[in-house]
Every structure is written in C-alpha cells, then in structure tokens.
Amino acid sequence: MTEETEAIDVQRLQNMLQMAPFHAWLNLKIRSVTSQGLELEMPWRDEIVSNPAIGSVHGGVLASLIDLTGLYTLNAHGTQAKATADLRVDYHRPATAGPLIAAGQIVKVGRQISVAETSITGSDGKLLASGRGAYICGG
C-alpha cells in the first residue's frame, strides 16, 4: 500500500460485494483480509454446474470468481479499482465440490492500472484455477 491508499473496513467491503445482483447471486463471503491479500468463499450450489456427468463448475463462474477477487483485493487495500482491463485464467482441474475458496494478492498498484492475482482452491486445498487481472483505477 502506498501513502495515497487507505484500506476499507471489512463490513463496507462485504456490503460492496452484495451491491451488484450477480455478485449477490454468487453469495461471496469474506474469510479474511490481511496485509498480504483477501480471501473469499463461495458456497457450492447446483446452478454453477455445467457438466452434470462429472458435476464440475462452469469455467465462467471460476473466471468471474478470479476477476472479482482480484478487483476486491485491490479495493480492500485502498486502491479504487473500477473495472477489468484484462483477465487471464488458467484451469488446473475440474471443480467438483465446494465451497470454493479464492485467495487474492496484489501484484502492482498503479495510478491508472493495478494488477492482482488469484488462486481458487476447493475445500480439500487442491488448486482448481488461477489467474491475473489488470484493473482500471483512479479517483
């Protein structure tokens, strides 16, 4: 964090996570905010499954979770991230059980673009997906 940024309180961040209807539908909960990053939890639900044969989560849901975790990791640490400029996602194994845990970490804070990376694990701790987002920032 730089002198120009100020972390926001956890309850305010949780309220921000519920503002948009899609974010509220994901039902994201803050597990922790530390000086190193942010950890979110998304409960398992049948509506996120795209392959009923193996019961795996749709890749778009995982990508959204990576995107939102990166954005809110920056916001939690005082950076005014407003929109996604670029997003990269790697899928490592099918997500077939929940809850899903997303851990975000700041890579770089800039005046116009900031970067965060996220990893998603299942309840067994195995890496399911990871990614990096670049976010448009500013006051």
C-alpha positions as CSV (number, residue, x, y, z in Angstrom):
1,M,0.0,0.0,0.0
2,T,1.2,3.5,-0.7
3,E,0.6,6.6,1.3
4,E,-2.2,7.6,-1.1
5,T,-4.3,4.5,-0.3
6,E,-6.3,3.6,2.7
7,A,-7.7,0.2,3.5
8,I,-11.5,0.0,3.8
9,D,-13.3,-1.7,6.6
10,V,-14.4,-5.3,6.2
11,Q,-18.1,-4.7,6.7
12,R,-18.1,-2.0,4.0
13,L,-16.2,-4.4,1.7
14,Q,-18.8,-7.1,2.4
15,N,-21.6,-4.7,1.6
16,M,-19.8,-3.8,-1.7
17,L,-19.7,-7.5,-2.6
18,Q,-23.5,-7.6,-2.3
19,M,-24.3,-4.5,-4.3
20,A,-24.5,-5.9,-7.8
21,P,-27.1,-8.6,-8.4
22,F,-24.6,-11.1,-10.0
23,H,-22.2,-10.7,-7.0
24,A,-25.1,-11.2,-4.6
25,W,-26.1,-14.3,-6.5
26,L,-22.6,-15.7,-6.1
27,N,-23.1,-15.2,-2.4
28,L,-19.4,-14.3,-1.7
29,K,-18.3,-14.1,1.9
30,I,-15.1,-12.5,3.2
31,R,-13.0,-15.1,5.0
32,S,-10.1,-12.8,5.8
33,V,-8.4,-9.5,4.9
34,T,-4.7,-9.3,5.7
35,S,-1.8,-7.1,4.7
36,Q,-1.0,-9.7,2.0
37,G,-4.4,-10.0,0.4
38,L,-8.0,-11.1,0.6
39,E,-9.7,-14.5,0.9
40,L,-13.3,-15.0,-0.3
41,E,-15.5,-18.1,0.0
42,M,-18.3,-19.0,-2.5
43,P,-20.7,-21.7,-1.4
44,W,-21.4,-24.7,-3.7
45,R,-24.8,-24.8,-5.5
46,D,-26.2,-26.9,-8.3
47,E,-26.7,-23.9,-10.6
48,I,-23.0,-23.4,-11.2
49,V,-22.5,-26.9,-12.6
50,S,-22.0,-27.1,-16.4
51,N,-21.1,-30.7,-16.8
52,P,-23.5,-32.9,-15.0
53,A,-21.7,-36.1,-15.9
54,I,-18.8,-35.1,-13.6
55,G,-20.5,-32.3,-11.6
56,S,-18.0,-29.7,-12.5
57,V,-18.3,-25.9,-12.2
58,H,-18.7,-23.8,-15.4
59,G,-15.4,-22.1,-16.3
60,G,-17.2,-18.7,-16.5
61,V,-18.1,-18.9,-12.8
62,L,-14.4,-19.6,-11.9
63,A,-13.3,-16.8,-14.2
64,S,-15.8,-14.5,-12.5
65,L,-14.6,-15.5,-9.1
66,I,-11.0,-14.8,-10.1
67,D,-12.0,-11.4,-11.6
68,L,-14.0,-10.3,-8.6
69,T,-11.4,-11.5,-6.1
70,G,-8.7,-9.5,-7.8
71,L,-10.8,-6.4,-8.0
72,Y,-11.9,-6.6,-4.4
73,T,-8.4,-7.4,-3.2
74,L,-7.3,-4.1,-4.6
75,N,-10.3,-2.3,-3.2
76,A,-9.8,-3.9,0.3
77,H,-6.3,-2.3,0.3
78,G,-7.4,1.1,-0.6
79,T,-7.0,1.1,-4.4
80,Q,-10.0,2.4,-6.2
81,A,-10.3,-0.4,-8.8
82,K,-13.3,0.2,-11.0
83,A,-13.3,-2.1,-14.0
84,T,-11.4,-5.0,-15.5
85,A,-9.0,-4.1,-18.3
86,D,-7.6,-7.6,-18.9
87,L,-8.0,-11.0,-17.4
88,R,-6.0,-14.2,-17.7
89,V,-7.4,-17.5,-16.3
90,D,-5.8,-21.0,-16.1
91,Y,-7.9,-24.0,-15.3
92,H,-5.9,-26.7,-13.4
93,R,-8.6,-29.3,-12.6
94,P,-12.4,-29.6,-12.5
95,A,-14.1,-28.0,-9.6
96,T,-16.5,-30.7,-8.4
97,A,-17.2,-29.9,-4.8
98,G,-17.4,-26.8,-2.6
99,P,-17.2,-24.4,-1.1
100,L,-14.7,-22.6,-3.4
101,I,-12.0,-20.5,-1.8
102,A,-10.5,-17.6,-3.7
103,A,-7.3,-16.0,-2.4
104,G,-6.2,-12.7,-4.0
105,Q,-2.9,-10.9,-3.7
106,I,-1.8,-7.5,-5.1
107,V,0.9,-7.7,-7.7
108,K,1.2,-4.0,-8.5
109,V,-0.6,-0.8,-7.7
110,G,-0.5,1.9,-10.3
111,R,-2.2,5.3,-11.0
112,Q,-4.2,4.1,-13.9
113,I,-3.8,0.3,-13.9
114,S,-3.3,-2.1,-11.0
115,V,-2.8,-5.9,-11.1
116,A,-3.8,-8.7,-8.7
117,E,-3.6,-12.4,-8.9
118,T,-6.0,-15.0,-7.6
119,S,-5.9,-18.7,-6.9
120,I,-9.0,-20.9,-6.3
121,T,-8.9,-24.0,-4.2
122,G,-11.6,-26.5,-3.2
123,S,-12.4,-27.5,0.3
124,D,-9.6,-30.1,0.0
125,G,-7.0,-27.4,-0.6
126,K,-6.2,-28.5,-4.2
127,L,-5.6,-25.8,-6.8
128,L,-8.6,-25.6,-9.2
129,A,-7.9,-22.4,-11.2
130,S,-5.7,-19.3,-11.0
131,G,-5.5,-16.1,-12.9
132,R,-4.3,-12.5,-13.0
133,G,-6.3,-9.4,-13.7
134,A,-5.4,-5.8,-14.6
135,Y,-7.9,-3.3,-13.3
136,I,-8.6,0.4,-14.3
137,C,-8.1,2.6,-11.2
138,G,-8.5,6.2,-10.2
139,G,-10.5,8.6,-8.1
